[in-house]
Amino acid sequence: MSNTNNTSESQDSQQSSRKSQKPHNSQNSQNSQNSQDSQKSQASRKPRPMEVLREARAQLAELTGMTAESVSSFEQTEDGWSLEVEVLELERVPDTMSLMGSYVVELDSEGQLTGYRRVKRYERGRADVRGSR
């Protein structure tokens, strides 16, 4: 008899467990839908300027293997973004003798790097001669 009671009790607990799981599953599908909607809205929105800066530095560093130290210019263009990034190309001692490169980095409107080129190479300790007469 006790086995029969245990079996019916276990069946009752399984049924109540199933009932409590049903709302939980619908909540999971709703959370999944909200997550998908959030991903779609993030994909369609324009990146913020700071996101573009960070992403440009990271992508340039990954492609070149060199450390992007600073961004000296940043502007939005018709096609996306254009940045000038200062990169440590060759570290020397003393630090003022290290070779730096200035790279123009082009990104599309979504913040993905589309191209880059070095426009200047200089020693870290040298003053910029542009604009002086």
Secondary structure, DSSP 8 states (H G I E B T S, - for coil): -HHHHHHHHHHHHHHHHHHHHHHHHHHHHHHHHHHHHHHHHHHHS---HHHHHHHHHHHHHHHH-SEEEEEEEEEE-SSEEEEEEEEEEE--SSGGG-EEEEEEEEEETTS-EEEEEEEEEEETTS---TT--
